[in-house]
Amino acid sequence: MSENWAADARVGVPMFQVIAKQVSQHKHRPRVVRQIIDQQWLDEESKQQLRETFHATDADLVRQERETARSRPGAPADRPEREDDASDAA
């Protein structure tokens, strides 16, 4: 595979390999990976499969954002939401 994505597509390099190469350059940045996948000319089911393969689903993005927030100094610790919080305040 070359550095030229368009040339790869013309010579028939499978689309998955082209996407995998792009994604591998940003594998520790799930939001960027998600953008790369969403920009492809694929049906939604194929895009969802790629998101799952490269860990860029909605759940993965939320998990990564939480981990990032926890690693910041002075960030409040997550506490589970309780339904009876409103009754405690009363």
C-alpha positions as CSV (number, residue, x, y, z in Angstrom):
1,M,0.0,0.0,0.0
2,S,1.3,3.4,-0.8
3,E,0.9,6.8,0.9
4,N,-1.5,7.8,-1.9
5,W,-5.1,6.6,-0.9
6,A,-6.5,7.5,-4.3
7,A,-3.9,5.4,-6.1
8,D,-4.5,2.5,-3.8
9,A,-8.2,2.6,-4.6
10,R,-7.5,2.7,-8.4
11,V,-5.3,-0.4,-8.2
12,G,-7.9,-2.3,-6.2
13,V,-6.4,-2.4,-2.7
14,P,-9.4,-3.6,-0.6
15,M,-11.2,-0.7,1.0
16,F,-10.8,-2.2,4.4
17,Q,-7.0,-2.1,4.1
18,V,-7.0,1.5,3.0
19,I,-9.3,2.4,6.0
20,A,-7.2,0.3,8.4
21,K,-4.0,2.2,7.3
22,Q,-5.7,5.6,7.9
23,V,-7.1,4.5,11.2
24,S,-3.8,3.0,12.4
25,Q,-2.2,6.4,12.3
26,H,-4.8,7.7,14.9
27,K,-5.6,4.5,16.8
28,H,-5.3,6.2,20.2
29,R,-7.8,8.9,19.2
30,P,-11.3,7.3,18.9
31,R,-13.0,10.4,17.8
32,V,-10.6,10.9,14.9
33,V,-11.1,7.2,14.0
34,R,-14.8,7.7,14.0
35,Q,-14.5,10.7,11.7
36,I,-12.4,8.7,9.2
37,I,-15.0,5.9,9.2
38,D,-17.9,8.2,8.8
39,Q,-16.3,9.9,5.8
40,Q,-16.2,6.7,3.8
41,W,-18.7,6.0,1.1
42,L,-20.2,3.0,2.7
43,D,-23.6,1.9,3.8
44,E,-24.5,2.4,7.5
45,E,-24.2,-1.3,8.4
46,S,-20.6,-1.4,7.0
47,K,-19.7,1.7,8.9
48,Q,-21.0,0.2,12.1
49,Q,-19.0,-2.9,11.6
50,L,-15.9,-0.8,11.1
51,R,-16.7,1.3,14.2
52,E,-16.9,-1.9,16.2
53,T,-13.7,-3.3,14.7
54,F,-11.7,-0.2,15.5
55,H,-13.4,0.5,18.8
56,A,-15.0,3.8,17.7
57,T,-18.7,3.1,18.7
58,D,-20.7,5.6,20.7
59,A,-20.0,3.6,23.9
60,D,-16.3,3.6,23.1
61,L,-16.2,7.4,22.7
62,V,-18.1,8.0,25.9
63,R,-15.7,5.6,27.8
64,Q,-12.7,7.4,26.4
65,E,-14.1,10.8,27.3
66,R,-14.7,9.6,30.9
67,E,-11.2,8.2,31.1
68,T,-9.8,11.5,29.8
69,A,-11.8,13.5,32.3
70,R,-10.6,11.3,35.2
71,S,-7.0,11.7,34.3
72,R,-7.2,15.5,34.5
73,P,-6.0,16.9,37.8
74,G,-8.8,18.3,39.9
75,A,-11.5,16.5,37.9
76,P,-14.4,15.4,40.1
77,A,-14.7,11.6,40.5
78,D,-17.7,10.1,38.7
79,R,-20.4,9.1,41.0
80,P,-23.3,6.9,39.8
81,E,-26.6,8.8,39.3
82,R,-29.3,7.8,41.9
83,E,-33.0,8.3,41.2
84,D,-33.6,9.2,44.9
85,D,-31.1,12.2,44.8
86,A,-34.1,14.6,44.3
87,S,-35.8,13.2,47.4
88,D,-32.6,13.6,49.5
89,A,-32.6,17.3,48.7
90,A,-36.1,17.7,50.0
